[in-house]
């Protein structure tokens, strides 16, 4: 099953959360037009190394089980392109999303 949830940030802008229920796991992602944050399934090393030419703006939070938790969780890793926007490890998901707008 899949669920899509809009979240309105303090600035009034809307980001889109997507939850995909899979056997024994749930994929979580919240995106803007510029980038996204995701649950522990995101492979930041792959994005930084093998897909670096794509310049993907993304962050990963681990141990989250809901979209709401993803919004408030500290990021465990971020891509180089996200770092260039001032998104850093430890930053809360919603703070990273604001920088992606």
C-alpha positions in Angstrom: 0.0 0.0 0.0 1.1 3.6 -0.7 0.2 6.8 1.1 0.9 10.4 0.0 0.8 13.1 2.6 1.3 16.9 2.0 3.1 18.7 4.8 2.9 22.5 5.0 6.2 24.0 6.4 6.3 27.2 8.6 7.0 29.2 5.4 3.7 28.1 3.9 5.3 26.0 1.3 4.2 22.4 0.8 6.4 19.3 0.6 5.2 15.8 -0.3 5.6 12.7 1.9 5.4 9.3 0.4 5.0 6.1 2.5 5.3 2.7 0.7 4.4 -0.4 2.8 6.5 -3.4 1.7 6.9 -6.8 3.2 8.7 -6.4 6.6 9.6 -2.7 5.9 8.2 0.7 5.1 10.0 3.2 2.7 9.6 6.8 3.7 10.5 9.9 1.7 9.6 13.6 1.8 10.5 15.7 -1.2 10.7 19.1 -2.7 11.3 20.1 -6.3 15.0 20.3 -5.4 15.7 17.3 -3.2 14.5 14.9 -0.6 15.0 13.2 2.8 14.5 9.5 3.2 14.6 6.7 5.7 17.6 4.4 6.2 17.0 2.6 2.9 18.7 5.6 1.1 22.3 4.8 0.1 24.0 8.2 0.4 27.4 6.6 -0.5 26.1 5.4 -3.8 24.7 8.9 -4.5 27.9 10.6 -3.6 30.2 8.2 -5.4 28.7 6.3 -8.3 25.9 8.8 -9.1 27.8 12.0 -8.3 27.3 13.4 -11.8 23.5 13.7 -11.0 24.2 16.1 -8.1 21.4 14.7 -6.0 20.3 16.8 -3.0 19.3 14.2 -0.3 19.5 13.3 3.4 19.1 10.1 5.3 17.5 9.5 8.7 17.7 6.1 10.4 15.3 4.5 12.9 12.2 6.3 11.6 8.9 4.5 11.2 6.5 7.3 10.1 6.7 10.4 7.9 6.2 12.5 11.0 9.2 10.9 12.6 11.2 11.5 9.4 10.3 15.2 9.6 11.7 15.6 13.1 14.6 13.1 13.0 18.2 14.2 12.8 19.9 13.4 9.5 22.5 10.6 9.8 24.1 11.3 6.4 23.7 13.8 3.5 24.9 14.0 0.0 27.7 16.4 -1.0 25.3 18.5 -3.0 23.1 18.8 0.1 26.1 19.9 2.1 26.7 22.7 -0.5 23.2 24.0 0.5 24.1 24.1 4.2 22.4 20.8 5.0 24.5 19.0 7.6 24.5 15.7 9.6 22.4 16.2 12.8 20.0 18.7 11.2 16.3 17.9 11.6 14.5 16.7 8.5 12.2 19.7 8.3 15.2 22.1 8.6 16.8 20.3 5.6 13.6 20.5 3.6 13.4 24.3 4.2 16.9 24.6 2.6 15.8 22.5 -0.3 13.1 24.9 -1.3 
